[in-house]
Amino acid sequence: MFDAQRLAEMYVAVWNETDAENRRQQIAALWLPDGRHYVDEREAHGYSELEQRIIGSHNRNVRDGGRRFRAVQDAQALRDVVTFHWEMLDGKADEVLAVGLEVLRVDAEGRILVDYQFIV
């Protein structure tokens, strides 16, 4: 069995990752090759599209915006579903600028099949 909070921490780390090769490796470790990600009207299917989605968010929020993401300590798993909240913080302080909810469908090893991201 996998640790839901560890998965949440790994998930958030990929959105903060600055090194392109490390990011690709983290994506491959987290998602299955045909994994999907949905947020609002956007969707990404497979490693290449997931990488582009994450790079876009990273560049806008972390690199250019000076922000960072962290997982809230509330991850839980039930069968093949993991949920947790994340926060986007000002890079210089702990001021919470945005909050989101992840609902992940995972396989038995905890790799992501489908990722539903809600900005709350």
KOLVEX-555087 format. One record per residue (C-alpha): y negated, x negated, z negated; chain; residue number from 1; residue in one letter. Coordinates in nm, 2 decimals. Each point is the difference from the previous one (the first is absolute). Example, Ala and Ser with C-alpha at 12.3 -4.5 7.8 and 13.67 -1.06 7.14 Angstrom:
+--------+--------+--------+----+-----+----+
:     py :     px :     pz : ch :   i : aa :
+--------+--------+--------+----+-----+----+
:   0.45 :  -1.23 :  -0.78 :  A :   1 :  A :
:  -0.34 :  -0.14 :   0.07 :  A :   2 :  S :
+--------+--------+--------+----+-----+----+
***
This chain:
+--------+--------+--------+----+-----+----+
:     py :     px :     pz : ch :   i : aa :
+--------+--------+--------+----+-----+----+
:   0.00 :   0.00 :   0.00 :  A :   1 :  M :
:  -0.35 :  -0.12 :   0.07 :  A :   2 :  F :
:  -0.30 :  -0.01 :  -0.23 :  A :   3 :  D :
:  -0.26 :   0.26 :   0.11 :  A :   4 :  A :
:  -0.30 :  -0.18 :  -0.17 :  A :   5 :  Q :
:   0.10 :  -0.33 :   0.16 :  A :   6 :  R :
:   0.01 :   0.18 :   0.34 :  A :   7 :  L :
:  -0.35 :   0.14 :  -0.07 :  A :   8 :  A :
:  -0.13 :  -0.35 :  -0.09 :  A :   9 :  E :
:   0.15 :  -0.15 :   0.32 :  A :  10 :  M :
:  -0.14 :   0.29 :   0.21 :  A :  11 :  Y :
:  -0.35 :  -0.06 :  -0.13 :  A :  12 :  V :
:   0.03 :  -0.38 :   0.04 :  A :  13 :  A :
:   0.05 :   0.04 :   0.38 :  A :  14 :  V :
:  -0.34 :   0.18 :   0.03 :  A :  15 :  W :
:  -0.17 :  -0.29 :  -0.18 :  A :  16 :  N :
:   0.18 :  -0.28 :   0.18 :  A :  17 :  E :
:  -0.23 :  -0.24 :   0.19 :  A :  18 :  T :
:   0.26 :  -0.21 :   0.18 :  A :  19 :  D :
:   0.13 :   0.16 :   0.32 :  A :  20 :  A :
:   0.35 :  -0.16 :  -0.02 :  A :  21 :  E :
:   0.05 :   0.10 :  -0.36 :  A :  22 :  N :
:  -0.12 :   0.35 :   0.08 :  A :  23 :  R :
:   0.26 :   0.03 :   0.28 :  A :  24 :  R :
:   0.27 :  -0.12 :  -0.23 :  A :  25 :  Q :
:  -0.10 :   0.25 :  -0.27 :  A :  26 :  Q :
:  -0.01 :   0.29 :   0.25 :  A :  27 :  I :
:   0.36 :  -0.09 :   0.11 :  A :  28 :  A :
:   0.11 :  -0.02 :  -0.36 :  A :  29 :  A :
:  -0.16 :   0.34 :  -0.09 :  A :  30 :  L :
:   0.07 :   0.22 :   0.30 :  A :  31 :  W :
:   0.30 :   0.06 :   0.22 :  A :  32 :  L :
:  -0.06 :  -0.11 :   0.36 :  A :  33 :  P :
:  -0.06 :   0.36 :   0.11 :  A :  34 :  D :
:  -0.20 :   0.09 :  -0.32 :  A :  35 :  G :
:  -0.29 :   0.24 :   0.03 :  A :  36 :  R :
:  -0.34 :   0.03 :  -0.17 :  A :  37 :  H :
:  -0.22 :   0.31 :   0.00 :  A :  38 :  Y :
:  -0.35 :   0.03 :  -0.13 :  A :  39 :  V :
:  -0.24 :   0.28 :   0.10 :  A :  40 :  D :
:   0.04 :   0.03 :   0.38 :  A :  41 :  E :
:   0.11 :  -0.36 :   0.04 :  A :  42 :  R :
:   0.36 :  -0.11 :   0.03 :  A :  43 :  E :
:   0.19 :  -0.33 :   0.05 :  A :  44 :  A :
:   0.36 :  -0.05 :   0.11 :  A :  45 :  H :
:   0.18 :  -0.33 :  -0.02 :  A :  46 :  G :
:  -0.11 :  -0.34 :  -0.11 :  A :  47 :  Y :
:  -0.26 :  -0.07 :   0.27 :  A :  48 :  S :
:  -0.19 :   0.33 :  -0.06 :  A :  49 :  E :
:   0.04 :  -0.04 :  -0.38 :  A :  50 :  L :
:  -0.15 :  -0.35 :   0.02 :  A :  51 :  E :
:  -0.30 :   0.13 :   0.21 :  A :  52 :  Q :
:  -0.06 :   0.28 :  -0.25 :  A :  53 :  R :
:   0.01 :  -0.23 :  -0.30 :  A :  54 :  I :
:  -0.22 :  -0.26 :   0.18 :  A :  55 :  I :
:  -0.26 :   0.26 :   0.07 :  A :  56 :  G :
:  -0.01 :   0.12 :  -0.36 :  A :  57 :  S :
:   0.00 :  -0.36 :  -0.13 :  A :  58 :  H :
:  -0.28 :  -0.11 :   0.23 :  A :  59 :  N :
:  -0.22 :   0.30 :  -0.08 :  A :  60 :  R :
:   0.06 :   0.01 :  -0.38 :  A :  61 :  N :
:   0.12 :  -0.34 :  -0.12 :  A :  62 :  V :
:  -0.13 :  -0.26 :   0.24 :  A :  63 :  R :
:  -0.34 :   0.16 :   0.10 :  A :  64 :  D :
:  -0.04 :   0.24 :  -0.30 :  A :  65 :  G :
:   0.08 :  -0.24 :  -0.28 :  A :  66 :  G :
:   0.24 :   0.25 :  -0.16 :  A :  67 :  R :
:   0.36 :  -0.02 :  -0.12 :  A :  68 :  R :
:   0.28 :   0.24 :  -0.06 :  A :  69 :  F :
:   0.23 :   0.04 :  -0.30 :  A :  70 :  R :
:   0.29 :   0.22 :  -0.09 :  A :  71 :  A :
:  -0.04 :   0.23 :  -0.30 :  A :  72 :  V :
:   0.28 :  -0.04 :  -0.25 :  A :  73 :  Q :
:   0.15 :   0.35 :   0.07 :  A :  74 :  D :
:   0.27 :  -0.06 :   0.27 :  A :  75 :  A :
:   0.30 :   0.22 :  -0.02 :  A :  76 :  Q :
:   0.31 :   0.05 :   0.21 :  A :  77 :  A :
:   0.21 :   0.31 :   0.05 :  A :  78 :  L :
:   0.30 :  -0.05 :   0.23 :  A :  79 :  R :
:  -0.16 :  -0.12 :   0.33 :  A :  80 :  D :
:  -0.36 :   0.07 :  -0.09 :  A :  81 :  V :
:  -0.25 :  -0.23 :  -0.17 :  A :  82 :  V :
:  -0.35 :   0.10 :  -0.10 :  A :  83 :  T :
:  -0.28 :  -0.20 :  -0.15 :  A :  84 :  F :
:  -0.38 :  -0.01 :   0.00 :  A :  85 :  H :
:  -0.21 :  -0.30 :   0.11 :  A :  86 :  W :
:  -0.37 :  -0.08 :  -0.05 :  A :  87 :  E :
:  -0.25 :  -0.18 :   0.21 :  A :  88 :  M :
:  -0.23 :  -0.22 :  -0.22 :  A :  89 :  L :
:  -0.32 :  -0.18 :   0.05 :  A :  90 :  D :
:   0.10 :  -0.36 :   0.05 :  A :  91 :  G :
:  -0.23 :  -0.13 :  -0.27 :  A :  92 :  K :
:   0.07 :   0.27 :  -0.26 :  A :  93 :  A :
:   0.26 :   0.25 :  -0.11 :  A :  94 :  D :
:  -0.21 :   0.30 :   0.13 :  A :  95 :  E :
:   0.23 :   0.24 :   0.18 :  A :  96 :  V :
:  -0.14 :   0.09 :   0.33 :  A :  97 :  L :
:   0.29 :   0.21 :   0.14 :  A :  98 :  A :
:   0.34 :   0.13 :  -0.11 :  A :  99 :  V :
:   0.30 :   0.08 :   0.21 :  A : 100 :  G :
:   0.35 :   0.14 :  -0.04 :  A : 101 :  L :
:   0.30 :  -0.14 :   0.18 :  A : 102 :  E :
:   0.31 :   0.21 :   0.06 :  A : 103 :  V :
:   0.28 :  -0.22 :   0.14 :  A : 104 :  L :
:   0.34 :   0.09 :   0.13 :  A : 105 :  R :
:   0.22 :  -0.30 :  -0.05 :  A : 106 :  V :
:   0.35 :  -0.11 :   0.07 :  A : 107 :  D :
:   0.25 :  -0.10 :  -0.27 :  A : 108 :  A :
:  -0.15 :  -0.36 :  -0.02 :  A : 109 :  E :
:  -0.36 :   0.14 :  -0.03 :  A : 110 :  G :
:  -0.11 :  -0.08 :   0.35 :  A : 111 :  R :
:  -0.25 :   0.25 :   0.14 :  A : 112 :  I :
:   0.11 :   0.25 :   0.26 :  A : 113 :  L :
:  -0.31 :   0.22 :  -0.01 :  A : 114 :  V :
:  -0.33 :  -0.06 :  -0.18 :  A : 115 :  D :
:  -0.24 :   0.28 :  -0.06 :  A : 116 :  Y :
:  -0.34 :  -0.11 :  -0.12 :  A : 117 :  Q :
:  -0.25 :   0.24 :  -0.16 :  A : 118 :  F :
:  -0.35 :  -0.11 :  -0.09 :  A : 119 :  I :
:  -0.10 :   0.21 :  -0.30 :  A : 120 :  V :
+--------+--------+--------+----+-----+----+
***
